[in-house]
Amino acid sequence: QLHEQIRTFMEWSAAKAELTYTPPLDPRAWLDQLDAALGLFLAEKKLLPVGLTSAAAPAALSLATETESLAFLTHQARLARLGLPALTAVAPVSTPLVEEARLALR
């Protein structure tokens, strides 16, 4: 229900890039991922000290969907820009959209 409310609030609609939307398999792990992503974003913008961020992505994140894979790739890119160690995880799902994002983030 929370996920549906957030999508409604953000006026979410399908993008032309054809991101395959699937609800998160583990909502708690997804919320932890979003928390870590926000912390890294704020640290990268120098609004929050790096030491105060929860930089580690949740170990339970499956990376089985495009959304989770794109979030993971973005997370890795922010860690690299902040000079923090990369995460080790299962390889993200391989779709044309994820591969395009992987190339863009190099």
Secondary structure, 3 states (H helix, E strand, C coil): CHHHHHHHHCCCCCCCCCCCCCCCCCHHHHHHHHHHHHHHHHHHCCCCCHHHCCCCCCCCCCCCCHHHHHHHHHHHHHHHHCCCCCCCCCCCCCCHHHHHHHHHCC
